[in-house]
């Protein structure tokens, strides 16, 4: 019976994790992930590590590649946090990264309400932090980041002194890392509601019914960009509306009426309360997005602005064909209720659907419906969700503002 060798360690240095020959090219280009099939397990067996251990990553030729944390049970078995030999993973590095991320958000004007940390794009893989005034909501998606929650919490306290830091670790990605879904406060009292400000609008979201960390800050910049396209008195349809952010932005920008469609009653009640909070009114319809659009089209309803901001239809790469068909169908149904010269806002947060594929779905829907589409703007995630140029996985949100004519009268 063979016995796995223990990780190679040198004094106080972290143990070594070695790659197979030639597997460092993607990392040398800037990516931070190491896959289990890239490891030279003969020299550094993964079984010798515990989930969350810190390692020194080296190439087959012994070139230093970075300080990383490891999870021997995950497909992505290591993630790099530092590429400088003299900067190991410790509390000082975590605070340095958080301070740099905070500086960017302060320059963007999103320090108090927005995404503070966006994982790999802020060189903190596995970590998300969103700010809601005096409340910070965090999510840890990896075993390595789970080991670092204490220094993260201490740095958060020192840097912004919030009233509360809540770990809302209920995402499905944690299961891939062997982590439980759970929520707990690192410090402070857990609020019943989260407060959000976007421009002149003030929103609140009950924490118990909140999706993700509570708010979709990634669309905030796109809602601002919507303003020039909203005609005075326009009739708006916000599909998959959640708490009403798109609809209320359009109403504030001059629209005459808005209908929010969502499958969750709690989300619609939240949208209605947010409308009242801002001195606005909207209608709500609890229904599946596809069924609602089909019903509205059958009744001859027409809208000047239709917003499609659905949840991800493609969770895994193998689901891409079915997901592409769903995006095409949703857009086709939306075109059936869009008035002549109306604006379609069509979005996707599926990483496995490219912007080009979303555009093809829109064009395919338009041809089937006999409509003519003109793309006015290409959308992406707000700048507090920056892209890492070497990590395409950090670019997940895409969308288009489209003027639509022809066909439906």
Protein Blocks (a to p, Z undefined) as FASTA:
>chain_A
ZZddddddehjbccdddddehilmmmmnopabdcfklpcfklmcfklpcehiacddddfk
opafbdcdddfkbmblcdcfbfcfklccdfklmmmmmmmmmmmmmmnopmmnccfbgcjl
nopghiacddehjaccdddfbfklmmmmmmmmmmmmmmnopabdcdddfbfklmmnopac
ddddfbdcddfbdcddehjbccdddfklpghjlpafklmmmmmmmmmmmcghiacddehk
lnommmmmmmmnopabdcdddfbfklmmmmmmmmmmnopacddddddfklmmmmmmmnop
acfbdcdddddfblbfklmmmmmmmmmmmmmmmmmmccehiacddddfbfklcfklmmmm
mmmmmmmnopacddfbdcdddfklccdfklmklpmbgcdddddeehiZZ
